């Protein structure tokens, strides 16, 4: 299970949501061997006065938070982060300086979906990759 939140300026996100979502999802599918039909993305579009960031960032600055159940190898998570930098830069022409990524993991028992907790559900994909 994975949930993705993307924060950015509304004026920027409105123009790139679909392409950014597809780029993030295809990268997650490839790196984590995640099912293609499991896409949970939320865009948090902020006005300029609601998103304060350093001068070395442009109007394209985005923050990506990926919440997932723990269990993936450190190298897999590092590969995901590096692949996201590469693919977002390549397909959306956003500088890697304008991209921040945070993976937030929690125990499967802290997740709830399909009327059960995550540790009770039989998933159709591997978490320990």
C-alpha angles and dihedrals in degrees: 000000000000133000122193127202120189119195123192146124112302092228089059102036094050089065099045108030099111096042093043092048092050092047093050093045096047089050092050091047091051100043100036097034085238122172112262092228094057101087118149112167129160122189117208105198113194133193116239094259091052096056116057119182139156123286092248089070124081132217086273092067111135135179118209120197117189115193115195144155113270121252107086120121118256091239091053091053092047089049090051092052094047092045091051091052090049098044097043090049092046099045102031101027092232113152115244085235087066095052126081121179130191126183112205115194130190136172117278089242088065091062125081127193139136088025094298140081118262094252090057097051125091104225123206091223137051121258097188098074 
